[in-house]
Amino acid sequence: MGRAAIIAALQVIAFASYAAAQFGGAAPPPTTQAAPLPLSGRNAQGGGVVATQSAVPSTTTSVNTLNSTVSVQGAYSGSTSSAAQLPFSGKLSLAEAIQRALQHNLGAVGSTYALLQARGQAHTARSALMPNIRADVNDVEETFNIRSIGFNFSVPGFSLPSLVGPFNVLDVRARVSQSIADLTALNNYRSAREVAHAGELSAKDAQDLVVLAVAGAYLQVLAAHARLDSAQAQLDTAKALFERTTQQLKFGRATKIDVNRSQVEVLLDQQRLVTLQNDLAKQKINLARLTGLPPAADYELSNVIPFAPAPPLNVQDAIKQAFAQRSDLKAAETQIRAAERALAAARAERYPSASASADYGTIGTPSELRPTFTVSATLNVPIWNGGRTAADIQQAQAALSQRRAELEDTRSQIESEVRNAYLDMEAAANQVQVAQQNIQLMGETLHQTRQRFEAGVSENVEVVQSQESVAGANLDYIDSVFAHNLAKLSLARALGNAPTALAQFLPVQQRP
C-alpha cells in the first residue's frame, strides 16, 4: 500500500468521524417544564371605575343629603385620539360618546392588547405539540488531527502526517421532530387557552367599565349644565329685583338698604355663575379625555336624560341575572380552570414523555453527495430533577388557591354592587319626589313674597330669601335626578352587558 493510499484512507476515516459528530441525528428534545401562572388571575393593567353615593356630612337648609360621584382611575381615565378615525360634528350624543370610548379609551384598548398577548402565548404553548420542521445547509472546510481518534502507529519507511486535510463537507438536510406523548406540554397549552378565554371575558368586562365611566361623565356634564342654567336664571331674577328696587327707591317705596341687599344678591349670583361655568368646562374636558376627543374641543351635548323610573326588577332576580351575565365572574371561573390545568402540567413532569425525530438529506463533498437519513424515537423517563417538579407543583397549587379566593370575592362584590345600586336608586327616587314638592312650594312662596314687596308691606329681604330657597330647591332636583340616573347606570353595570342594556336604564331625549 502506497503512502498516498494510506493518507486517502485516513481522510476517509476523518471524514466519517467528523460527519458522524457534526451531522448525525437530532438530539432528543429537552424535558418540558410546566409554565408558571401569575399568582393573581385578575387584570394586571390596573385602574377601575366606581360610582358612589354618600351622605352629605353637614346639615344645610337644602333637602339634598346625597353626594353622587363617578371615580375613574388608571387606564380608564385616558384615551387615544378618536378625532382622526371618527369625524366629529361638534354635537356629542351619549351613544356616540360610548362608541368612541369603546374604541379609543385606554381601558378598552389595553384589555384588547392583553387579549392578543394571551392568544399569542396560547399559540406558543401549542407549538410544543405541533411538528417542528426545518432545513439547514452546512458547508465546512477543515483539517483533522488523526491522533485525536487514537490513530497512532508507525509504518517502516513511511512518514505519516498527524493532520489530514483540508477536506470539505457539505450537508443539505431537512429535519422534522414531533412530540408523541407529553402531558406537561398538553396541559400547558390547555392552561394557556383558558387564560386567553379569560382575557376575552376580561375585555368584555372592560367594556362595561368604559360604559360606566363615559355615561357617568356624560351625566356629570348634563348636571353641570343644568346647574349653570339654573344659576343663570337665578341671576336674571336677581337683576330684575335689583332694577325693581332701584326704581322703587326713586319713588320712596324702598330704602337704600333694600337696594344694597338686592345688589349684593346679584354679585353673589355672578360669583356662583363663574364657578359653575368653570365646573362645566372641566367636566367637558374630562368627558373628552375619556372618549378620545381633544381636551380643547368645543362641543355641546345633543341628549338630555330626564328622570324616569327604574325598570321593574327585584333585588333577588337582579342578583341572579348578574351572576349569569357578569363577564368578570366568568373570567374568574375560567382562571380557576387555567390554574387547574397548570397544576396538572406540573404534576405531569413526573410522567414519561415520548418524541420522534427524522432527517433526510445529502452529505459529502460538493462534487459527490450521497443521500442519508436518520429516524429516531426517544422515551424520556424522569427520575430526579433536583426537586424542580415539587417546586412547580407548589407554585401551581398557590396560584389555584388564590384564584379560588378571588372567585369568592368576585361573587360577593357583584352582589354588593347590585344591592348598593338598589339602595342608591331608592334613596335618589325619594329625594326626587321631595325636591319636586319643594320646588312647587318654594315657587308659591316666592310669588307671595314678591306681591307683598310690591305692595310695600314688606322689605325685599323676604324676596331675596325666597329666591335663594327656589335656587336651592332647583339644585336639589338637579342633583337628585343625577343621583338617580347614576344609580340606574350602576345597576346596568352591576348586571353586566352594559353596552346593550344601557338604553333600558337611561332613556335619552334630544336636547331642544
Legacy VTK file of the C-alpha trace (Angstrom):
# vtk DataFile Version 3.0
C-alpha trace
ASCII
DATASET POLYDATA
POINTS 512 float
0.000 0.000 0.000
1.461 3.331 -1.029
1.749 6.427 1.127
-0.932 8.215 -0.899
-3.402 5.382 -0.365
-2.821 5.412 3.398
-3.368 9.176 3.553
-6.541 8.805 1.480
-7.786 6.122 3.874
-7.057 8.420 6.804
-9.045 11.181 5.125
-11.977 8.823 4.737
-11.776 7.911 8.427
-11.552 11.572 9.397
-14.453 12.463 7.139
-16.635 9.700 8.580
-15.763 10.670 12.150
-16.472 14.338 11.510
-19.722 13.650 9.681
-20.957 11.424 12.500
-20.118 14.087 15.061
-21.464 17.116 13.164
-24.337 15.856 11.052
-25.793 12.959 12.978
-29.402 12.568 14.096
-31.111 15.294 16.076
-30.546 15.370 19.805
-33.526 14.415 21.974
-35.707 17.400 22.903
-35.298 18.899 26.368
-37.690 17.913 29.124
-40.846 20.038 29.104
-41.469 22.120 32.224
-44.819 23.385 33.489
-45.432 27.036 32.567
-45.988 29.023 35.803
-49.039 31.284 36.131
-49.068 34.643 37.931
-50.327 34.348 41.494
-53.374 36.518 40.763
-55.695 35.985 37.824
-57.122 39.498 37.851
-56.484 42.219 35.307
-52.873 43.344 35.523
-53.263 46.726 33.797
-54.870 48.299 36.875
-57.421 51.054 37.134
-61.147 50.921 37.584
-64.445 52.825 37.587
-66.608 53.199 40.686
-69.862 55.102 41.156
-70.561 56.035 44.766
-73.346 57.751 46.673
-72.680 59.099 50.149
-74.487 61.303 52.635
-73.575 64.962 52.903
-71.938 65.259 56.357
-73.140 68.762 57.191
-76.684 69.970 57.899
-77.981 72.589 55.488
-81.281 74.217 54.649
-81.312 72.160 51.460
-83.042 68.796 51.264
-80.115 67.420 49.281
-78.432 64.897 51.573
-76.756 62.721 48.917
-73.469 63.204 47.108
-73.050 61.060 43.975
-69.731 60.801 42.147
-68.036 58.707 39.468
-64.399 57.877 40.178
-62.325 56.868 37.135
-58.771 55.694 37.778
-55.839 54.213 35.931
-56.055 53.380 32.247
-59.783 54.162 32.073
-59.101 57.865 32.625
-57.123 58.179 29.366
-57.624 57.539 25.673
-56.083 57.611 22.247
-57.227 60.189 19.711
-60.539 59.359 18.041
-60.973 62.547 16.001
-58.929 61.271 13.040
-60.828 57.988 12.631
-64.267 59.214 13.674
-65.136 62.695 12.329
-66.764 64.932 14.925
-69.647 67.294 14.210
-69.439 69.264 17.445
-72.595 67.615 18.821
-71.949 64.663 21.116
-74.698 62.172 21.871
-74.472 59.550 24.585
-74.351 56.741 22.008
-71.514 58.428 20.095
-69.563 59.075 23.284
-69.789 55.403 24.220
-68.873 54.299 20.684
-65.768 56.472 20.681
-64.732 55.301 24.140
-65.173 51.601 23.348
-62.672 52.029 20.509
-60.233 54.547 21.992
-60.431 54.550 25.803
-57.204 53.104 27.196
-59.120 50.739 29.442
-60.694 49.058 26.417
-57.557 49.368 24.277
-55.341 47.863 26.978
-57.676 44.914 27.531
-57.709 44.251 23.774
-53.921 44.155 23.598
-53.785 41.971 26.710
-56.130 39.559 24.936
-53.894 39.494 21.859
-50.898 38.785 24.073
-52.720 35.929 25.829
-53.679 34.418 22.480
-50.064 34.642 21.343
-48.943 32.841 24.494
-51.516 30.106 23.819
-50.132 29.679 20.296
-46.630 29.449 21.743
-47.740 26.709 24.126
-49.457 24.866 21.293
-46.243 24.888 19.225
-44.724 22.344 21.642
-47.365 19.855 20.456
-47.026 20.576 16.747
-44.437 19.165 14.306
-41.210 21.106 14.131
-39.854 21.157 10.574
-36.687 22.884 9.453
-33.993 22.679 6.822
-30.321 23.516 7.064
-27.220 23.657 4.875
-23.739 23.180 6.359
-20.566 23.678 4.353
-17.350 23.145 6.309
-13.693 23.260 5.231
-11.491 21.664 7.911
-8.297 19.786 8.722
-8.374 16.852 11.143
-5.902 15.548 13.750
-5.915 11.763 13.390
-4.288 11.300 16.757
-7.463 12.676 18.384
-9.268 9.468 17.377
-6.478 7.167 18.581
-4.814 6.600 15.209
-1.212 6.493 16.409
1.167 3.937 14.863
4.238 3.952 12.716
4.939 2.186 9.410
8.560 1.475 8.481
9.611 3.541 5.528
6.623 5.875 5.715
6.179 9.264 7.317
2.537 9.741 8.272
1.275 13.271 8.964
-0.660 13.966 12.175
-3.038 16.312 10.303
-5.020 15.274 7.268
-6.970 17.532 5.036
-8.128 20.052 4.384
-11.307 18.382 3.295
-14.721 19.831 2.502
-18.015 18.551 3.967
-21.348 19.733 2.558
-24.604 18.675 4.224
-28.052 19.644 2.897
-30.784 18.265 5.151
-34.437 18.532 6.154
-35.388 17.673 9.726
-38.674 17.014 11.489
-39.467 16.335 15.134
-42.767 15.569 16.793
-43.908 15.127 20.368
-45.775 11.839 20.684
-46.809 11.884 24.337
-46.085 14.871 26.597
-48.763 15.532 29.206
-46.925 18.557 30.575
-46.893 20.311 27.202
-50.532 19.346 26.603
-51.673 20.801 29.919
-49.543 23.903 29.386
-51.473 24.520 26.176
-54.826 23.878 27.836
-53.944 26.302 30.618
-52.812 28.992 28.152
-56.008 28.504 26.163
-58.106 29.065 29.301
-56.089 32.187 30.105
-56.815 33.502 26.604
-60.525 32.802 27.108
-60.383 34.650 30.428
-58.792 37.534 28.526
-61.780 37.644 26.176
-64.133 37.843 29.143
-61.986 40.494 30.835
-62.067 42.564 27.645
-65.863 42.368 27.671
-65.925 43.392 31.329
-63.643 46.318 30.489
-66.300 47.489 28.020
-68.841 47.569 30.853
-66.458 49.705 32.902
-65.905 52.043 29.960
-69.670 52.467 29.605
-69.940 53.250 33.320
-67.130 55.807 33.087
-68.342 57.558 29.927
-72.064 57.540 30.705
-71.268 58.737 34.232
-69.148 61.578 32.843
-71.944 62.410 30.390
-74.407 62.624 33.293
-71.975 64.870 35.167
-71.776 67.253 32.213
-75.589 67.327 31.959
-75.878 68.046 35.678
-73.239 70.779 35.481
-75.072 72.322 32.517
-78.381 72.217 34.397
-76.790 73.882 37.427
-75.394 76.587 35.181
-78.787 77.203 33.557
-80.403 77.384 36.996
-77.752 79.831 38.206
-78.244 81.969 35.092
-81.989 82.081 35.724
-81.330 82.978 39.345
-79.002 85.790 38.244
-81.596 87.141 35.825
-84.180 87.121 38.609
-81.765 88.886 40.975
-81.044 91.545 38.358
-84.737 92.111 37.816
-85.251 92.526 41.569
-82.331 94.954 41.746
-83.761 97.071 38.932
-87.203 96.966 40.516
-85.805 98.006 43.900
-83.812 100.837 42.324
-86.941 102.188 40.645
-88.881 101.964 43.893
-86.095 103.862 45.680
-86.685 106.827 43.351
-90.321 106.933 44.382
-89.644 106.410 48.074
-91.176 102.964 48.165
-87.873 101.248 49.043
-84.894 102.089 51.179
-81.195 102.231 50.319
-80.599 99.066 52.340
-83.108 97.265 50.111
-81.125 98.355 47.044
-77.837 97.309 48.599
-79.271 93.956 49.618
-80.534 93.216 46.106
-77.235 94.345 44.589
-75.283 92.013 46.898
-77.525 89.181 45.759
-76.657 89.991 42.119
-72.934 89.910 42.903
-73.226 86.604 44.760
-75.138 85.065 41.863
-72.471 86.311 39.441
-69.771 84.619 41.532
-71.803 81.424 41.627
-72.245 81.583 37.853
-68.488 81.908 37.250
-67.806 78.904 39.474
-70.384 76.780 37.690
-69.069 77.823 34.271
-65.622 76.666 35.339
-67.008 73.382 36.628
-68.887 72.747 33.367
-65.764 73.395 31.297
-63.750 70.923 33.393
-66.465 68.266 33.203
-66.479 68.598 29.399
-62.680 68.221 29.315
-62.974 65.085 31.426
-65.581 63.603 29.057
-63.398 64.464 26.074
-60.439 62.668 27.651
-62.493 59.531 28.161
-63.763 59.453 24.573
-60.587 60.385 22.691
-61.679 63.912 21.765
-59.153 66.757 22.077
-59.318 68.381 25.538
-59.743 71.745 23.833
-62.696 70.548 21.744
-65.640 72.927 21.776
-68.722 70.757 21.712
-72.257 70.524 23.022
-74.241 67.551 24.272
-77.091 66.597 21.964
-79.001 64.478 24.520
-80.753 65.080 27.809
-81.598 62.312 30.287
-84.626 63.262 32.401
-85.926 61.458 35.441
-87.503 58.087 34.637
-88.413 55.188 36.931
-86.092 52.208 37.009
-87.082 49.025 35.143
-89.219 46.648 37.236
-86.751 44.122 38.633
-86.452 42.962 42.231
-83.141 42.563 44.005
-83.016 38.767 44.062
-83.753 38.466 40.345
-81.145 41.132 39.654
-78.518 39.207 41.634
-79.293 36.002 39.714
-79.078 37.888 36.434
-75.765 39.423 37.436
-74.314 36.023 38.363
-75.384 34.706 34.958
-74.138 37.665 32.898
-71.146 39.290 34.569
-68.040 38.782 32.441
-65.626 39.316 35.328
-67.270 36.436 37.221
-66.971 34.186 34.175
-63.351 35.282 33.784
-62.638 34.343 37.418
-64.157 30.904 36.836
-62.052 30.486 33.703
-58.923 31.485 35.609
-59.593 28.609 38.017
-59.720 26.163 35.121
-56.447 27.607 33.832
-54.839 27.132 37.247
-56.131 23.551 37.423
-54.538 22.797 34.037
-51.293 24.422 35.204
-51.299 22.187 38.285
-51.888 19.142 36.078
-48.939 20.215 33.906
-46.693 20.440 36.965
-47.722 17.008 38.180
-47.213 15.554 34.706
-43.492 16.392 34.931
-43.208 13.083 36.816
-44.597 11.080 33.896
-42.600 9.685 30.938
-42.743 11.505 27.619
-42.063 10.289 24.107
-40.953 12.017 20.935
-39.763 11.135 17.459
-37.417 12.831 15.013
-36.189 12.198 11.498
-33.978 13.829 8.928
-33.169 13.274 5.293
-30.549 14.915 3.128
-27.309 14.570 1.208
-23.801 14.703 2.605
-20.310 14.554 1.161
-18.037 16.706 -0.921
-19.645 19.263 -3.212
-18.686 17.094 -6.205
-20.017 13.852 -4.737
-23.066 13.920 -2.432
-24.700 10.816 -1.005
-28.278 10.599 0.407
-28.559 9.731 4.100
-31.377 9.673 6.635
-31.936 9.204 10.352
-35.085 8.112 12.194
-35.149 8.041 15.979
-37.619 7.689 18.815
-36.954 8.857 22.349
-38.586 7.823 25.605
-37.773 10.223 28.405
-38.292 8.774 31.896
-37.765 11.357 34.667
-36.052 10.001 37.759
-34.766 13.008 39.723
-34.532 16.628 38.660
-33.323 18.204 41.868
-36.777 18.883 43.314
-37.926 21.085 40.445
-41.202 19.184 39.970
-42.179 19.546 43.626
-41.435 23.279 43.436
-43.550 23.669 40.273
-46.438 21.831 41.935
-46.215 24.083 44.979
-46.340 27.222 42.820
-49.295 25.895 40.815
-51.219 24.990 43.980
-50.671 28.504 45.365
-51.977 30.080 42.144
-55.038 27.795 42.173
-55.852 28.650 45.803
-55.507 32.369 45.082
-57.843 32.159 42.088
-60.465 30.305 44.118
-60.313 33.034 46.750
-60.657 35.689 44.034
-63.738 33.925 42.641
-65.437 34.033 46.049
-64.548 37.698 46.409
-65.878 38.489 42.932
-69.244 36.867 43.691
-69.511 38.850 46.915
-68.508 42.059 45.128
-71.144 41.577 42.422
-73.914 41.035 44.965
-72.730 44.107 46.885
-72.795 46.229 43.717
-76.345 45.142 42.898
-77.633 45.797 46.418
-75.838 49.159 46.642
-77.326 50.223 43.303
-80.839 49.400 44.543
-80.305 51.318 47.775
-78.979 54.314 45.843
-81.916 54.214 43.401
-84.458 54.087 46.198
-82.843 56.963 48.102
-82.467 59.089 44.965
-86.038 58.414 43.812
-87.404 59.552 47.186
-85.176 62.593 47.026
-86.521 63.493 43.571
-90.085 63.432 44.933
-89.157 65.660 47.849
-87.299 68.064 45.553
-90.280 68.301 43.173
-92.626 69.175 46.037
-90.111 71.643 47.420
-89.801 73.426 44.064
-93.560 73.860 43.908
-93.823 75.177 47.477
-90.833 77.489 47.135
-92.224 78.871 43.888
-95.531 79.688 45.546
-93.718 81.333 48.478
-91.599 83.443 46.099
-94.711 84.604 44.260
-96.384 85.655 47.519
-93.320 87.477 48.860
-92.993 89.424 45.598
-96.582 90.519 45.865
-96.028 91.641 49.462
-92.879 93.563 48.494
-94.522 95.273 45.516
-97.449 96.221 47.764
-94.969 97.828 50.172
-95.960 95.716 53.156
-92.542 94.010 53.492
-88.878 94.527 52.740
-87.065 92.769 49.904
-85.183 90.558 52.364
-88.057 88.104 52.190
-87.882 88.133 48.396
-84.121 87.512 48.469
-84.536 84.632 50.893
-87.314 83.133 48.790
-85.196 83.376 45.653
-82.370 81.582 47.446
-84.805 78.878 48.541
-86.038 78.417 44.971
-82.470 78.189 43.713
-81.651 75.608 46.372
-84.733 73.578 45.502
-83.772 73.595 41.813
-80.245 72.428 42.648
-81.690 69.717 44.869
-83.796 68.460 41.981
-80.841 68.517 39.556
-78.642 66.606 41.991
-81.424 64.137 42.759
-82.039 63.341 39.095
-78.280 62.942 38.578
-78.058 60.599 41.573
-80.988 58.522 40.335
-79.617 58.235 36.797
-76.184 57.337 38.135
-77.698 54.648 40.364
-79.522 53.150 37.358
-76.265 53.282 35.406
-74.519 51.487 38.254
-77.213 48.813 38.203
-76.753 48.338 34.450
-73.048 47.819 35.071
-73.715 45.506 38.026
-75.981 43.296 35.908
-73.393 43.004 33.121
-73.579 43.585 29.359
-73.932 47.330 29.905
-73.391 48.462 26.257
-76.595 46.752 25.099
-78.662 47.183 28.284
-77.946 50.888 28.782
-80.924 52.125 26.739
-83.260 50.228 29.065
-81.945 52.078 32.116
-81.172 55.538 30.687
-83.778 56.597 28.085
-82.351 59.642 26.321
-84.067 62.550 24.613
-82.829 65.046 22.071
-81.854 68.401 23.526
-84.348 71.035 22.370
LINES 1 513
512 0 1 2 3 4 5 6 7 8 9 10 11 12 13 14 15 16 17 18 19 20 21 22 23 24 25 26 27 28 29 30 31 32 33 34 35 36 37 38 39 40 41 42 43 44 45 46 47 48 49 50 51 52 53 54 55 56 57 58 59 60 61 62 63 64 65 66 67 68 69 70 71 72 73 74 75 76 77 78 79 80 81 82 83 84 85 86 87 88 89 90 91 92 93 94 95 96 97 98 99 100 101 102 103 104 105 106 107 108 109 110 111 112 113 114 115 116 117 118 119 120 121 122 123 124 125 126 127 128 129 130 131 132 133 134 135 136 137 138 139 140 141 142 143 144 145 146 147 148 149 150 151 152 153 154 155 156 157 158 159 160 161 162 163 164 165 166 167 168 169 170 171 172 173 174 175 176 177 178 179 180 181 182 183 184 185 186 187 188 189 190 191 192 193 194 195 196 197 198 199 200 201 202 203 204 205 206 207 208 209 210 211 212 213 214 215 216 217 218 219 220 221 222 223 224 225 226 227 228 229 230 231 232 233 234 235 236 237 238 239 240 241 242 243 244 245 246 247 248 249 250 251 252 253 254 255 256 257 258 259 260 261 262 263 264 265 266 267 268 269 270 271 272 273 274 275 276 277 278 279 280 281 282 283 284 285 286 287 288 289 290 291 292 293 294 295 296 297 298 299 300 301 302 303 304 305 306 307 308 309 310 311 312 313 314 315 316 317 318 319 320 321 322 323 324 325 326 327 328 329 330 331 332 333 334 335 336 337 338 339 340 341 342 343 344 345 346 347 348 349 350 351 352 353 354 355 356 357 358 359 360 361 362 363 364 365 366 367 368 369 370 371 372 373 374 375 376 377 378 379 380 381 382 383 384 385 386 387 388 389 390 391 392 393 394 395 396 397 398 399 400 401 402 403 404 405 406 407 408 409 410 411 412 413 414 415 416 417 418 419 420 421 422 423 424 425 426 427 428 429 430 431 432 433 434 435 436 437 438 439 440 441 442 443 444 445 446 447 448 449 450 451 452 453 454 455 456 457 458 459 460 461 462 463 464 465 466 467 468 469 470 471 472 473 474 475 476 477 478 479 480 481 482 483 484 485 486 487 488 489 490 491 492 493 494 495 496 497 498 499 500 501 502 503 504 505 506 507 508 509 510 511
